[in-house]
Structures are given as structure tokens and as C-alpha cells.
């Protein structure tokens, strides 16, 4: 695999960073989370525990069990968006041990924080939408997300069946892809960082605990049939919520793509401009969506400043937009979540029915 290099003259980003730093200094606030995030964390964790205990310990009708199981998955996704995401980016708290502890909420959801931090923080944030490097758009036998990926006849229907793939994504993540990355010690085309004994131990312990708390105990309390139905309902909402939110940020008509194969690639843009071209915000100003997805609807601000907590993104977006206007850079923002879903649908449909569609970044821009 070749290397990808960005233009080192970060004129835009240097100017933007000054404005962002001034914002925090002038307002006398930390870049990490605040009481709003901590209260939200308490609410989400309490709701998850309450739903889990109720499903195991109380009597309820079959339809209510399905709804509550789905709600549990929705809440778990919220924990991922808000707590896990900020913590594993090191911006949940000013205290490193708090970030490490809260980052393990990902392990509680069934995955692994060590692997995710390299996959997301390093690879995805460095090589956003770069086919061949970004694991989030890795080549798949069933989904084609970039025009540089091989087209197959089955892709003609991907805009229809992709929702089923998303619904199964969290199950596959927990039981398949985590183990593939662990076993091969690779994330797509990048070597996984060395895992010491502690990380190996945490990996296996959290996987065993997941099986105990999400499979063994529920089967004992409610029986295998009810557990299976509830487990699938939980993962359908969990998988859909996680997949759709992350797809709306990068895999839409408004964003661009790049490609890196065996040859070295030089991107003429600076890294920050590349982030703006490959990322989109959606549904800004919608209080509930912003609250639930942990500010990931302000994905541009997150990609430019991943070590700043999401609670600050709405305010920072105004600064970023003004700076983009000053430098003549496109700021991708889709007004509603409905429009964002439609944009993602159209993008995937276009790549499926048209094997020759060209939408990726030209590396000499």
C-alpha cells in the first residue's frame, strides 16, 4: 500500500485554530465536556440499566418486549455517540483516567476501545474517505461506497438492501470484524499497533462479559426464544442508529472521495481542507438530534477538532463557517436529517446502477 501525503502549508487551518483558541480563552471554558455532558451520561446509562433490568425481571406483553428491546438498542447507540466517542477522543474529561474509564463503555457495548481508537482516531480521521486506507469505507462484497471500488451486478440493488446490512452491522462488528482485526493484527491495509498483555486481557474479558450479560443471563431469565427475539431487536436499532449517523457524515452526494493503492499519493490540499471536502454536517439546530447523536451532526467541527468535546460544536460551527467563507472553501451542510438520508440513498443508488460514476476527489486539486 502506498503512502498518502497532504500539503504541509496549512494556511487555512492555522487561521482557524487561532479563532477557535480565542473562543475558549475569551469565554474561560475548557475544551472538554461539561455538566451538560455528565448529566446526559447519567441519564443514558440509567435508562440502559433500567431497560435491561426490566426486560429480565418483569412481566410484559410480547409487543412491549419488542419495543423495549429496540429502545435499549437506541439508548446503547446514544451511549456510543455521547460517552464512548468523546472519551476515546480524550475530550470527555480533563482527567485522563476518566477518559480511559468512560472509553470502556465501548467494551460494554461489545466492541473494543483499543482497536477502535486506532481505526477511528488515527486512520479514519487522517484518511477520511480515502479508498484503500479509510476502514469506514473499506471494500465490501455487498456495498460499494466509492467509484474507485469494484462494481458488481449485486450493487444495482444496494440502495434497497443496505438498510438490512446496517441493521446487522453491530452484530457483525462485535462477533466478526473485531475478531478479524484482532486475529490479523490489521485494520484494513494498516498494521494494528502492538497490544500489550493488558489490552489482550481486556479484549477477551470484555468479550466474555458481553456473552454473559447479553446472552447467558437473558437466556436464563427469559428463555432462549424471547432472548433471541429481543437480542435481534436490540441490535437492529443499535446497528441502524450507528451506521446511519456515521454514513450521513461522509457517504452522501455532497462529499468527495480520494484513492490510494500501491502508488504514493500527494493531496495538494492541506489536511483540514480535505476534511471539509469529505465531510458534511446535517440537521444543525435540531436540539434532539444534536443531543442524541453527541453532536455528530456537526461532523465538520468534529473532524477539524476531534479533541474538543461535542458540547461545543454548535458554537464552533459559526466560527468555522465564517472562516470557510473568508477562504472560499465549501462548507457542506445538509439542512435536515431527512434530506441527509435522501442524499445518502441517492449516492448509494447512483454507485450501484452506474459502475462508471466518478465522484471522488482529484488528487491534484
N, C-alpha and C positions, 0 to 999 in steps of 0.2 A: 504494500500500500504506500502510495506517495505521500509527501508532506504538503500541507496547505499553510500558506503564509499570508498574513494581511499586511496592508500598507501601514508602516510604523508611524507615519505622520498623523497622529490623532488630533487634528486641529479642532474638529467639532466636539469631540469628547472632552478635551481639556477645557474648552469654554463652558461646556455644560456642567462639568464637575464643579467648577468654581461657583456657578449659580446654585447648585444643589447643596454644596457645603455651606454657603451663605444662608440658605434657608434654615438649616438646622442650628447654626450659630445664632442667627437673629432671633429664632423662636426659643432658643435654650432647651432643646429637646434631644433625646437620644435617637439614634438611627434604628434601635431595636424595638421590640414590641413594648406595649404599654398596658395599662389596666384594662383597656377595651379588649385586647387580645387575651389577657389572662381570664377575664370573665367569660369570654366566648369559649375558651378552652374548657373551663369548668362546666359550662352548660352542655357542650358537646360530649364530653366524657361522661357526665352524669346521665345524659339521655341514652348513650350507648349502653352503659351498665344497666340502667333501668329497663331498657328494651330486652336486653339479653336475659336478665333475671326473670322478667315477666314471661318471656317465651318458655322458660324452663319450669317455672314454679306455679303458674296459674292456669286455670281452665279458661278456654276461649273457643270461639267458633272457628271453623276451618277458614272462612274468608278473612276473619280478623287476623288469624295467624299469618296468612299470606301477606296482608297489608303491613303488619308489624315487622315481619321478616324483611320485606322490601324497605321499610323505613329504617331498619337497622343498617342496611347496606348504604342507604343515603347518608345516614349520620356518620358511618365509618369513613365514607368518602370525604365528608366535611372535616373530620379529624385529620385526614391526609392533607387536604388543601391548606388548612389553617395552622395546625400544630406541627405535624411532621415536616412540612415543607419549609416553614420558617426556621425550625430548629436545626434541620440538616444543612441549611444555608448559613447557620451560625448567627442568625439575627432574631431569634425568639427572645433571647435574654442577653444581658451584658455578661452574664456568668457562663463560662464555657461548660461547666458540669451540668448546668440546667439545659443547655442546648443538646448536650450528649444524651441526657436522660429523656428529654421530650422527643428527641430524634428517634428513640427506640419505639415510639408509637408505631412506626412503620413495621417493625418486627412484630408488634402486637396485632397488626393487620395481616400478618402472614408473610411479609417480604423481608428484605434485609437492608439495613441502613448503610452498611459499609459499601455494598455493591452499588446501591442507588446513588450514593454521593459521587462516585466516580462516573457512573453512567449519566447522571443528570448535571451535577455541578460542573464537572470538568469537560466531558465530551459534548453533551448537548449544548451547554452554554458557550462553548468555544466554537463548535462547528455546527451551529444551528442551520437546519435544512440543507446540510451538505451530504448528498447521497454518497455513500461509501464510508462515512465517518460517523454521522449522527445516528445513534442506535434507535432514536424515536421514529425515524423513517427508514429503518433497515429493510432491506429486500425481504419480501414475504411471498410465499407461493399463492396467497389468496388476495393480497391487497397491493395495488400499485399507487404510490403516493407522489411519485415524481416521474417526469417524462424520460429521465435517463434510465429508469428501471425497465426491465424486460417486460414487454406486453404479452399477455396470454389471452386466449379467447374467453376464459372464465371471467376476466376482468370486465367484460361487457355488462356483467350483472353486479359488479362490486358495489355500486351505489344502492343496491337493494339489500344484499346480504351482509354488508359491512356492519349494520346495526347488530346483527347476531354475533359477529366477530367481537364487537365492542362489549357486548353483554357477557361474553365468555372470557374477556381479556384478563380480569383479575384472577380467575381460576387458573388460567394458563400461566400467568405471571408467578403465582405462588407455587404451583406444583410442577411447572415445566421450565420456564425461561430462567428462573433463579438458579435451578439446579444445572442447567446447561452452562450458564456463565460461571458458576462455581466449579463445575467439572472441567471445563476447558480453560478456566482462568483467563477468559477473554470476553470482552464486551464488543460484539460485532467484530470490527477489524482492529481493535485496540487491546493490548495486553492489560489484564487486571492487575492493579497494584498488589504487592505482596500482602497476604493475610497472615498475621501472626497467630499464635495459639489462641489468644483471647478472641479474635474475630472468628476463627474456625469454631470455637466453642459456642459463641453467641449465635452463629448461623444455625448450628444443629440444635441447640437448646430451644431457640425460638420456633424452629420448625416443629419440634416435638411438642412444645407447649401449644402451638396452634392446633395440631391434631387433637390434643387432649381437650382443649377448651371449645373448639368449634366442631369437633366430630364425636369424640368418645363420650364426653359428658352429656351433650344433647341427645345422643342415641340412648343413653341410659335413662334419661329423664322422660323423653317423649317418644322414643321408639325410632327405628330406622327409617320408616316411611315418612313420618312427619318431619324428621330431621332432614332428609334428602330434599323434600319439597321446600322447606324453609331455607336450607342452605343455598339452593339454587336461586330462590327469590332474592336472598340477601346479595348474592354475587351478581345477579343480573343488574340490580340497581347500582351496586358498587362499581362494577365494570363499566357500565354505561356512563355513569357520572364522571369517573376518572378519565375515560377515553375521550368523551365528547369535549370536556372542558379543555384538555390539552390539545386536541385536534383543532379546535376553533382558534387557537392562538397562532398556529403555524401552517396548517394544511387547509388553506382557503384560497379563493381566487385572488385575493389582494396581495398575497405574499409570493416571494420568489425563492428559487432553489439554485443550488450550485452542485458541482460534481467533482469528486476526487477519486481517481482509480490508481493505477500503478505509477503514473507520472506525477511529479510535483506540480502543484497549482499555486499561482500567485493571484490573490484577490487584490485588485487595485484599490478597493475601498478600505478604509480603516475598519477595525472590528466593530465599532459602535454603529457605523452606517450599515454594515452588513446585518446587524441585529434589527435595525429599523426596516430593512428591506424584506427580512424573512419572518417578521413578527407582526401580529395585529392585536389591537385591543378590541373588545366587544362589550356592548351594553354598559358603557360608562354611565355613572349617575344612578344606576339601578341599585338601591340600597340593599335589597335582599340578596341579589346575585353577588354583589361585592362582598357582603358579609359571609355568605355561604362558601364561595369559591376561594376565600382567602385572598382577595384582591388579584386573583389570576386573570380576571378580565382586563386588568391593566398590565398585560403581559410585556408591553414595551418597556415600561418602567422597571419591571422585574428583571428583564434581560439586561438592561443597561446597568442596574444597580441591585444585583442579586443578594448582596449582604445588607440591604436595607429592608426592614420589616414591611410587610404588605399594608400595614395600617397607615402608612404614609403615602402610598401610591396615588390616591386621588389628588392630593395636594401637589405631588411632584409632577403629575401629568400636565398640569398647566405650565410649569416651567419648561418641560421637555417640548411641548407643542410650540411654545414661543421660540425656543432655540432652533427647532426644526424649520420654522418659518424664516428665521433670520438667515439660515444656511441654505435654504431652498431644498430641504430634504422632505420627502413624502412621509407623513405620519399616518399609518394605516389604522383606521378606527371604524369598526362596524357598529352602527347605532343601537341595534337590538340583538338579543340572543337568537331570535327567530331568523333575522337576516343573516347572522353568522352561521347558523346551522344550514340555511339555504345555500350560502356561499360554499361551505364545505361539501355539501351534497353535489352542487354543480361542478366543483373542482374534481371530485372523485368520479362523477359520471363522465365528465369530459375525458379524463385519463383512461377510463375504461372503454369508451366507444371509439376513441381516436388514438390509435397507437403512435401517431406521429406528432401529437400536440406538443409544442415547445413553449414551456413556461418558466424554465429555470434561469437563474442569473447568468449573464455572460461574464466570465471571469475577468474580462478586460474592461469592465465598466469603470 
